[in-house]
Amino acid sequence: MRANAVIVAAALAAGVFATPAAAEELPDRAQAVSLLETGGPGVARAAEAALLGSSADLAAFLATGRQQAQNDDERVLVTQALSTGGPVTKRTAQEALNGTQDDIREYLAHGLALARIADDRIAVGQAMNAGGPTVNARAQKALDGTPADVRAFLETGLQKAKDVDDRITVNQAMAAGGPEVQAAAQTALDGTPADVRYFLSLWRQVAANYDTELTAVQGQLDGAKAAAAGHRPLVVKLAAEKAAKLAADARKANADRLAAQQAKNQQDGRAAAAADAAAQQQAREAAARAAQ
């Protein structure tokens, strides 16, 4: 659209339109070019059509068309806020759309920013309810600050605080877990924040299951040793065979669990991407309907 503005402006300067503009029309055409360059999508389209049309088209655009196009653009902006905003933004945007054009204009000028501030504070409160000690402390500090502090916390500070809390949780798991949990936890701590999150979401449980199964295997081995001490060859053989089977079953069970979880993670990722694409399409369709 900005490229169209350059083309139209150049055409005006060169006088290449089918009907040359009268001298008294030049200010109107210059005004239309300015609206094409600075207006919203609807205003720009209407201005371009007027500039490429007749003198009557230009006059109609400046008299009423530009205001209607601006009204449409404003409704589109509020509709987009309704589609993507938090609970306060959704409620107040719908109230504005149910009102007059002045209500919509006032909402865009003042109400939308206030609604977003309220939604940000709600989001921080939700993070506090679900978060660990670091999240809670930093969230409270943000709430005690300015709206800019709250927004900065949501954009970057929240994830950093979660990463700190995740490391605390991994250390606690390592202190309480068996050898497999301890080894997996240390590997996660030596890696990236994504490695830590992967340990907490999946591998901690897999390692804990493996520790449980190793304990059962160790019990069988201890029984074999006791039988050997009592010179009971058959019992030793049976215990050793059972221990070997338990170990093999444990390895297979953990491999199966990990493969199933990885497959589920991939499926969930595809579903989330599809849902996000559908939401964006709905927002575009709603905006298009509002612009009609």
C-alpha positions as CSV (number, residue, x, y, z in Angstrom):
1,M,0.0,0.0,0.0
2,R,2.9,2.4,0.7
3,A,4.2,1.6,-2.7
4,N,0.9,2.6,-4.2
5,A,1.2,5.9,-2.4
6,V,4.5,6.6,-4.1
7,I,3.0,5.6,-7.5
8,V,-0.1,7.8,-7.0
9,A,1.9,10.8,-5.8
10,A,4.3,10.5,-8.8
11,A,1.3,10.2,-11.1
12,L,-0.2,13.4,-9.6
13,A,3.0,15.3,-10.1
14,A,3.3,14.1,-13.7
15,G,-0.4,14.8,-14.5
16,V,-0.9,11.3,-16.1
17,F,-4.5,10.7,-14.9
18,A,-7.2,10.6,-17.5
19,T,-8.9,13.7,-16.2
20,P,-6.3,16.4,-15.3
21,A,-7.0,18.0,-11.9
22,A,-8.2,21.5,-11.8
23,A,-6.1,23.9,-9.8
24,E,-8.7,24.2,-7.1
25,E,-8.7,20.3,-6.8
26,L,-5.0,20.0,-6.0
27,P,-5.3,20.5,-2.3
28,D,-8.0,17.8,-2.2
29,R,-5.8,15.4,-4.1
30,A,-2.9,16.2,-1.9
31,Q,-5.1,15.5,1.1
32,A,-6.1,12.1,-0.4
33,V,-2.5,11.2,-1.0
34,S,-1.7,12.0,2.6
35,L,-4.6,9.8,3.8
36,L,-3.4,7.0,1.5
37,E,0.1,7.1,3.0
38,T,-0.9,7.5,6.7
39,G,-4.4,5.9,7.1
40,G,-5.3,2.4,8.1
41,P,-5.9,-0.3,5.5
42,G,-9.5,0.7,4.8
43,V,-8.7,4.4,4.5
44,A,-5.7,3.7,2.3
45,R,-7.8,1.5,-0.1
46,A,-10.6,4.1,-0.3
47,A,-8.1,6.9,-0.9
48,E,-6.4,5.0,-3.7
49,A,-9.7,4.3,-5.4
50,A,-10.7,8.0,-5.1
51,L,-7.4,9.2,-6.5
52,L,-7.7,6.8,-9.5
53,G,-11.3,7.8,-10.1
54,S,-13.1,10.9,-11.1
55,S,-13.4,14.3,-9.5
56,A,-16.8,13.2,-8.1
57,D,-15.2,10.1,-6.6
58,L,-12.6,12.2,-4.9
59,A,-15.2,14.6,-3.6
60,A,-17.3,11.8,-2.2
61,F,-14.3,10.2,-0.5
62,L,-13.3,13.4,1.2
63,A,-16.9,14.3,2.1
64,T,-18.0,10.9,3.6
65,G,-16.0,8.0,2.4
66,R,-12.9,8.6,4.4
67,Q,-14.8,8.8,7.6
68,Q,-16.6,5.6,6.9
69,A,-13.3,3.9,6.0
70,Q,-11.8,5.2,9.2
71,N,-14.8,3.9,11.2
72,D,-14.3,0.5,9.6
73,D,-10.5,0.5,10.4
74,E,-11.3,1.3,14.0
75,R,-13.8,-1.5,14.3
76,V,-11.2,-3.9,12.8
77,L,-8.6,-2.8,15.5
78,V,-11.1,-3.5,18.3
79,T,-12.1,-6.8,16.7
80,Q,-8.5,-7.8,16.7
81,A,-8.1,-6.9,20.3
82,L,-11.2,-8.9,21.1
83,S,-9.7,-12.0,19.3
84,T,-6.3,-11.9,20.9
85,G,-6.7,-10.1,24.2
86,G,-7.1,-11.3,27.8
87,P,-10.4,-11.5,29.7
88,V,-10.6,-7.8,30.5
89,T,-9.7,-6.8,27.0
90,K,-12.2,-9.2,25.5
91,R,-15.0,-7.9,27.7
92,T,-14.3,-4.2,27.2
93,A,-13.7,-4.6,23.5
94,Q,-17.1,-6.3,23.1
95,E,-18.7,-3.5,25.1
96,A,-17.1,-1.0,22.7
97,L,-18.3,-2.9,19.6
98,N,-21.8,-3.0,21.0
99,G,-21.8,0.8,21.4
100,T,-21.4,3.8,19.1
101,Q,-18.5,4.8,16.9
102,D,-17.6,7.3,19.6
103,D,-17.4,4.5,22.1
104,I,-15.0,2.6,19.8
105,R,-12.9,5.7,19.3
106,E,-12.7,6.3,23.0
107,Y,-11.8,2.7,23.7
108,L,-8.9,2.8,21.2
109,A,-7.7,6.1,22.7
110,H,-7.8,5.1,26.3
111,G,-9.8,2.0,27.2
112,L,-7.7,-0.6,25.4
113,A,-4.4,0.4,27.1
114,L,-6.1,0.2,30.5
115,A,-7.7,-3.2,29.7
116,R,-4.3,-4.6,28.7
117,I,-2.7,-3.3,31.9
118,A,-5.4,-5.1,33.9
119,D,-4.9,-8.3,31.8
120,D,-1.2,-8.2,32.4
121,R,-1.7,-8.0,36.2
122,I,-4.1,-11.0,36.0
123,A,-1.5,-13.0,34.1
124,V,1.1,-12.2,36.7
125,G,-1.2,-13.3,39.4
126,Q,-1.8,-16.6,37.6
127,A,1.9,-17.0,37.3
128,M,2.3,-16.5,41.0
129,N,-0.4,-19.2,41.7
130,A,1.4,-21.8,39.6
131,G,5.0,-20.7,40.2
132,G,7.8,-21.5,42.6
133,P,9.5,-19.2,45.1
134,T,11.6,-17.3,42.5
135,V,8.5,-16.7,40.3
136,N,6.5,-15.5,43.3
137,A,9.2,-13.1,44.5
138,R,9.8,-11.5,41.1
139,A,6.1,-11.4,40.2
140,Q,5.3,-9.6,43.4
141,K,8.1,-7.1,42.7
142,A,6.7,-6.5,39.2
143,L,3.2,-6.0,40.6
144,D,4.6,-3.5,43.1
145,G,6.1,-1.5,40.2
146,T,4.7,0.2,37.1
147,P,2.7,-1.3,34.2
148,A,6.0,-1.4,32.2
149,D,7.5,-3.5,35.0
150,V,4.6,-5.9,34.8
151,R,4.9,-6.2,31.0
152,A,8.7,-6.7,31.1
153,F,8.2,-9.5,33.7
154,L,5.7,-11.2,31.4
155,E,7.8,-10.8,28.3
156,T,11.2,-12.0,29.7
157,G,11.3,-12.1,33.5
158,L,8.8,-14.8,34.0
159,Q,10.7,-17.4,31.9
160,K,13.9,-16.5,33.6
161,A,12.3,-17.0,37.0
162,K,10.8,-20.3,36.0
163,D,14.3,-21.5,34.9
164,V,15.6,-20.7,38.3
165,D,12.8,-22.5,40.0
166,D,13.2,-25.5,37.7
167,R,16.8,-25.8,38.7
168,I,15.8,-25.8,42.4
169,T,13.3,-28.6,41.7
170,V,15.9,-30.6,39.9
171,N,18.3,-30.3,42.8
172,Q,15.6,-31.5,45.2
173,A,14.9,-34.5,42.9
174,M,18.6,-35.3,42.8
175,A,18.9,-35.2,46.6
176,A,15.9,-37.5,47.1
177,G,16.3,-39.8,44.1
178,G,18.2,-43.0,43.3
179,P,21.3,-43.3,41.2
180,E,19.5,-43.1,37.8
181,V,17.6,-40.0,38.9
182,Q,20.7,-38.5,40.3
183,A,22.6,-39.1,37.0
184,A,19.8,-37.8,34.9
185,A,19.4,-34.7,37.1
186,Q,23.1,-33.9,36.9
187,T,23.1,-34.2,33.2
188,A,20.1,-31.8,33.0
189,L,21.8,-29.3,35.3
190,D,24.9,-29.4,33.2
191,G,22.8,-28.6,30.1
192,T,20.5,-25.9,28.9
193,P,17.2,-24.7,30.5
194,A,15.4,-26.9,27.9
195,D,17.3,-29.9,29.2
196,V,16.1,-29.1,32.7
197,R,12.5,-28.7,31.6
198,Y,12.8,-32.0,29.7
199,F,14.1,-33.8,32.8
200,L,11.2,-32.4,34.9
201,S,8.5,-33.2,32.3
202,L,9.6,-36.7,31.3
203,W,13.0,-38.1,32.2
204,R,12.7,-37.7,36.0
205,Q,9.8,-40.2,36.0
206,V,11.6,-42.6,33.6
207,A,14.7,-42.5,35.7
208,A,12.7,-43.0,38.9
209,N,11.0,-46.1,37.3
210,Y,14.3,-47.4,36.3
211,D,15.6,-47.0,39.9
212,T,12.6,-48.9,41.2
213,E,13.2,-51.7,38.7
214,L,17.0,-51.8,39.5
215,T,16.0,-52.2,43.2
216,A,14.0,-55.3,42.3
217,V,16.9,-56.6,40.3
218,Q,19.3,-56.0,43.1
219,G,16.9,-57.9,45.4
220,Q,17.1,-60.9,43.2
221,L,20.9,-60.6,43.0
222,D,21.1,-60.4,46.8
223,G,19.0,-63.6,46.9
224,A,21.3,-65.3,44.5
225,K,24.3,-64.4,46.7
226,A,22.6,-65.7,49.8
227,A,21.7,-68.9,48.0
228,A,25.3,-69.3,46.8
229,A,26.5,-68.8,50.3
230,G,24.2,-71.7,51.3
231,H,25.4,-73.9,48.4
232,R,22.0,-74.0,46.7
233,P,22.9,-74.1,42.9
234,L,19.3,-74.3,41.6
235,V,18.2,-71.4,43.7
236,V,21.2,-69.4,42.5
237,K,20.4,-70.2,38.9
238,L,16.8,-69.3,39.2
239,A,17.5,-66.0,41.0
240,A,20.1,-65.1,38.4
241,E,17.8,-65.8,35.5
242,K,15.0,-63.8,37.2
243,A,17.4,-60.9,37.8
244,A,18.5,-60.9,34.1
245,K,14.8,-61.0,33.0
246,L,13.9,-58.1,35.3
247,A,16.8,-56.0,34.0
248,A,15.8,-56.7,30.4
249,D,12.2,-55.9,31.1
250,A,13.2,-52.7,32.8
251,R,15.2,-51.6,29.9
252,K,12.4,-52.3,27.4
253,A,9.7,-50.7,29.6
254,N,11.7,-47.5,29.9
255,A,12.5,-47.4,26.2
256,D,8.8,-48.0,25.4
257,R,7.7,-45.3,27.8
258,L,10.2,-42.8,26.4
259,A,9.2,-43.5,22.8
260,A,5.5,-43.2,23.6
261,Q,6.1,-39.9,25.4
262,Q,8.2,-38.5,22.6
263,A,5.5,-39.5,20.1
264,K,2.9,-37.8,22.2
265,N,5.0,-34.6,22.5
266,Q,5.3,-34.5,18.7
267,Q,1.5,-35.0,18.3
268,D,0.8,-32.3,20.9
269,G,3.2,-29.9,19.1
270,R,1.4,-30.5,15.8
271,A,-2.0,-30.0,17.5
272,A,-0.9,-26.8,19.2
273,A,0.5,-25.4,15.9
274,A,-2.8,-26.3,14.1
275,A,-4.8,-24.6,16.9
276,D,-2.7,-21.5,16.7
277,A,-3.1,-21.3,12.9
278,A,-6.9,-21.8,13.3
279,A,-7.1,-19.0,15.9
280,Q,-5.1,-16.6,13.6
281,Q,-7.4,-17.5,10.7
282,Q,-10.5,-16.8,12.8
283,A,-9.0,-13.4,13.8
284,R,-8.4,-12.5,10.2
285,E,-11.9,-13.6,9.2
286,A,-13.4,-11.6,12.0
287,A,-11.4,-8.5,11.0
288,A,-12.4,-9.0,7.4
289,R,-16.1,-9.2,8.4
290,A,-15.8,-6.1,10.5
291,A,-14.2,-4.2,7.5
292,Q,-17.1,-5.1,5.2
